[in-house]
Amino acid sequence: MLRLRAASRVQPGLERKWLGVGVYIDPRGSVCALFDAMGGQGVSEVGAHETCAFFEKTPFEPTEPEREDDALRAHVSALDERLWALNDKSVAYTFGVSIDVLACVGPHVALAHAGLTASFAVREQQIEQLTFAHDLRSELQRVGNYSKRATELMRTLTNVVVNSLGPNFPRSANTTRRVDTVLLPAVQGDRYVLVTPGITDVLEPSLIEATLREHTDDDLACEALVRAALERGSPRDLSALVATLVRA
């Protein structure tokens, strides 16, 4: 039986002095989450607090015969409903939450994603990006149907969010939150990296991979990722979570 041994670092950026980012690490080693709340000072802090409170009060416990990734998608969708319910009580809380959630259940690792955060897996000394930002540039690249002018403008489209949890966008009967999922075999020694845009905006995947190779200790790896992002001038609040699959 395997579990997630996780460490994290949360840090204000060079320009933003408030914290709208956060992490949750289940002490049982079954679930960890990294999230980035949008909406400005005060509002984003509420979003981060409520997201963490959801995981503390609502354990992820999939039931047979439900697939782990389907169960995790449903769990994240329940968080989305919780954030909307909070907004229904106070129209001031118009925020969105980007999130990556990692869960180790039985023989599998499941990952759920929405918004601007990103996740990577490091297996056999090679890095693979598992989730990608739901921003306008990424969506245009995914669809692959855009004009020459749009191609020229794509450099300016980073962090123009098109999908996130919570009341960041108008809600109607036709809107649904997109929650991407990944299901992988659980292999002892595999490492997973969850990061906010404050890191991916300034660090290439190759730099993330090199940092993990240099630091086999998860806590030191998180510290090094945050330090490298700050050294490269990251203006945003930022956080990193590194988890390794170990024997329970």
Secondary structure as GFF3:
##gff-version 3
##sequence-region A 1 248
A	DSSP	beta_strand	2	11	.	.	.	ID=ss1
A	DSSP	beta_strand	21	25	.	.	.	ID=ss2
A	DSSP	beta_strand	31	38	.	.	.	ID=ss3
A	DSSP	alpha_helix	43	57	.	.	.	ID=ss4
A	DSSP	alpha_helix	68	89	.	.	.	ID=ss5
A	DSSP	beta_strand	96	105	.	.	.	ID=ss6
A	DSSP	beta_strand	108	114	.	.	.	ID=ss7
A	DSSP	beta_strand	118	123	.	.	.	ID=ss8
A	DSSP	beta_strand	126	131	.	.	.	ID=ss9
A	DSSP	alpha_helix	136	143	.	.	.	ID=ss10
A	DSSP	alpha_helix	148	153	.	.	.	ID=ss11
A	DSSP	three_ten_helix	154	156	.	.	.	ID=ss12
A	DSSP	beta_strand	180	185	.	.	.	ID=ss13
A	DSSP	beta_strand	191	195	.	.	.	ID=ss14
A	DSSP	alpha_helix	197	200	.	.	.	ID=ss15
A	DSSP	alpha_helix	205	214	.	.	.	ID=ss16
A	DSSP	alpha_helix	218	231	.	.	.	ID=ss17
A	DSSP	beta_strand	238	247	.	.	.	ID=ss18
###
